[in-house]
Amino acid sequence: MAKVKQICEEKLRPVIEEMGYELVDVQYVKEFDGMSLIFTIDKEEGVTIDDCEKVNKVIDPIIDELNPTNDAPFTLVVSSPGLDRPLKTERDLRRNLNKEVTLTLFAKQNGKKEFEGVLEDFSEKTVTLKTEKETLTFDRDKIANIKLIIKF
């Protein structure tokens, strides 16, 4: 399954980026009705259903030619990441600097696994969060996910 994801990312990232989108993630997962190959795309202004359809039409014949699943059936899905998606890429983090986030760790630190604050800085190895009381720095490999706090 990892090989399908790797093949699709390597071969289709340039195609999707040339179309003006960011490839956020590729997943090849078992769902209730069979296997799904899911491409998550984004762009600065957000992604519409028309964007998803446009990308789908371009990558579908390429995937057929690549045959990453060795003829195993799957459903191709192209979707937007949604407002509450985890921030995964450097671009995600950069775009959301100085915004409020929830950061969740794999294991407790200072007796807690979840922290809320302003995403102040990040590097390849760390993420810095400014909470109401202090500024904290976390190792990226210990972070389960980071999500924007959505206020309506």
Steps between C-alpha positions, in 0.01 A plus 500: 500500500788737575639434152174615336515825697868552415451437127202735484673777696817484289328488162199723562632775732663686205183467290278632780743782587520601134121542515543751786414274794693363794490124551443479875469123535444172318335206677426150380255365757247226552149633545167323552444460125857416391827682448520877445785702357455845652680813380466803727573830324510861610563852374520841665138596427367162605377211287159470334320195363591626152869493596467140620323400178764672286788322676313168490457522122871571449644236734255215430654397163852537643413269789350250255828500307716478815286214638638543856252245641591223253144487363340483847174701491478831689296818514687820408415792728630857473405721792582816687662471841220683683526773760574267790772297332831435672781734397758266347720679251750785528261701286211429743708617794630810321149596387371470856773679695356730768166319499343309787550124490454187707813287517465137610794281603539124479603490869450738792738788555472695826201277582305594184459372145308797358604865487328807358675816395632709215725329247802723549778323311614169352806335355574162349531353851281716730174694534464797736166586657422812705239412761330742740767430762820410314677421177554127441710318243415144393699246299313439176544124522304504829203689354197290406326792326451874483162646406369853462253618760194594295289782643164590350 
